[in-house]
Amino acid sequence: MTIDWPALAADRPELAHIPPALRDAVRVRELAAGETLFRQGDRPQAMHCVIDGEVRLLRRSPKGSEVVLQRSRGGFFAEASLEAKAYHCDAVALADSGLLVFPLRAFRAALEDDAVFRNAWMALLAREVRRLRARCERLSLHGAEARILHAIESEGSAGSLLLTQSRKAWAAELGLTHEALYRALARLQASGTLVLDGARLTLRQPGGRL
């Protein structure tokens, strides 16, 4: 896979600030759907950025159920691994995916030597903190309906959210079983609170308006 930096930077602004030395060090890795990139306990060797497909960070409960910690359909993930001695979760490709692989030593050197790249990285981390804060708030809510409504209001636009993943995968992200999600969606639709149109979920406004 050839790296088209201008095209990538148009979609991912943080890649526009990758300094030349770090660009020279990067390599591309392709993952098949279901393939594991790293496992909990592995020692970090690189920073990864999704340029195609989707990668998820997962933990598994003692009963075998999956908890989604992070998903990336474009951009960096597992940012905390920059200073970690070991990964605290697994990274698994949900679909066939292409990744940029930045050697850890080269990445750290770029942050130390290039102020523009360092500032862009700090801005990315700030956005991730805001996203995780919203997710933590959502997971603290009791009831599937409350989590669904929170997701639409916090991640959607004008009361509407377009799912870019299966409902089963979304259920895992919400900390629900897919059965609980389907039942909650049915209740919200029956009550007139929510309109389901394929992958789009839209909240009804007071008075029954969309």
N, C-alpha and C positions, 0 to 999 in steps of 0.2 A: 504494500500500500504506500503510495507516494503522499507525502505530507504537503498539503496546499495551505501554507500558513495564512495568506490573506483571506482565504475563504473561511478557515477555522476562526480567525480573529473576528470576522464579521458576525459570527454566531456566539462566540465566547470571548467577550472583551478582555478577560484576564490573559488570554493567550496572545493578545496583541503586544503584551509587554514582556514576553519571554525573551531574554537577552540572547545574542548570537551564540555565545559559548554554550548555553544550555540547549539551544536548538540543535547544535552540532552533536550533543551527547544523547539526544532522545532516540528511542527506537519505537517501532510499532509492533504491537502484539494483537493477534486475533484470537478470540475465544468463541467456541461453539456454545450454543444454548445449553445450559445446564453445567457447563465446565466451571471448575473452581479455580479462581485466581490465586487465592491464598486461604489458609486456614487459621483458626484461632490458635495462638501460641507460636506461629511462625515469626521469624525475625524480619522486620521491614527492610527491604533492599532498594525500594524505589517509590516514587510518587506516581500515581496513575490518573489519567484523564480520559474519560469516555468521549470518543468522537463519533461513534456509531453504535446503535444498539442500546442495551441497558444492563447495568450491573447493580446488584443489591448486596448490602451488608446484612448478614443474618446471624442470629443466635438461635439455638435450639433449646427448648425446655426439656426437663427430664422426661416428659411424656412424649417428646418427639415433635411437638408443634414448633413452627417457625415464627420468630418475631423479627420484623423488618426494622432495622435501625436506620438505614439510609438507602435511598435509591438514586441512581444517577443515569439519566438519559442523555447527558451531555455535560462535561465539565469534570472537575476534580472530585474525588471522594476519599474517604478515610484520611481526612486532612490531619487528624491528630497523630497519625503514624509518623509524621515528620520527626517527632521527638520521643516516640515510644520505643521500648525495648522489644515489645512483642505485640502482635495483633490481638485484639480482644474479641474478634468475631471472624466469621467466614465471609469471603467475597465470591459471589456466584453470578455468572452471566444468565440473565433471564431470557435473552435472545442472542443470536449471533452478534458479536460485538467487536468493535475495533477500539484499541486503547493506545494512547501515547504513554510510554514508560520513561520516566525521568530518573536517572540514577540518583540515589539519595544524596551522595556526597556532592555531586554537581548542582543539585537543587539548593542545598544549603549554602554553597558557595555563591550562587547567584543572588540569593536573598541578602547575603552579607555585603556583596559588592555593588549591587544595582538598586539604588533607592526607588526608582520608578517601579520596578518589578516588586520590590518589598511592599510599597504602598498598595499596589494592586492586589497583592496577596492578603494584606491586612483587610482590605475592603471586602474581599471574598469571604474571609473568615467571619467578618461582622454580619454579612448577609446570612451565612450558615447558622450563626447563633440565633438570629431572629427566627429563622425557619424552625430550628429545633425547639425554641421556646414555645412557638405556636403548637408544635406537635406534642410537647410535654403537657401543655395545657389541655389539649384534646384528649390525650390518653388518661388524664385525671378525671375526665367527665364520666358520670355513671349513666349507663344506658346507651344502646347502639344508636338510637335516634339522635341523641345529643351530639355524639361524635360525628355523625353524618352531617348534621346541620352546621357544626363548627367547621368542618372541612370545606363545605361549600362557601361559607361566609369568609373564611380566612384565605382560601386558595383559589376561589373562583373569581369571577368578574360580574358585577351587577346582578348578583344572586344566582349565577349560573356557573356550573362546573362541568367541563368536558373531560371525561375519563380517558386517559391515554394508556390504560392498562386494563386487564380483565377485572371483573368484579371480585373474583376470588383473590387476585393479587392485592386489590385495594383493601379487601377485608383484613388481610394480614397486616397491612400498613396501619389500619385503624385499630389493631389489637383485637379483632373480632374473628369468630369463625365465619366461613362464608354462608353457613346456614343462618346465623344470627343477622348478618348483613341483609340477606335476601328478605327475611321476615320483617326487618325494620323498614326496608325500602317499601315493601308492600303496605305496611301500616301507614307510612307517611303519604303514600300515594292515595290510599283509601280515605284518609282524613282530609285530603285536599291541600296538604301542606307542600307537597312536592309533585312535580311533573317529570316523568321519565320519558325521554325521547332517545332511544338507542343508548349511546354513551353519554348523552347530555342530561344533567340533573339540574332542574330549575325550581327555585323556590317561588311559591305563589305569594303575592303581596296581599295585604289586608284588603278585603272586598273581593277576593278571588282573582285579582289581576296578576298576570305574569310580569 
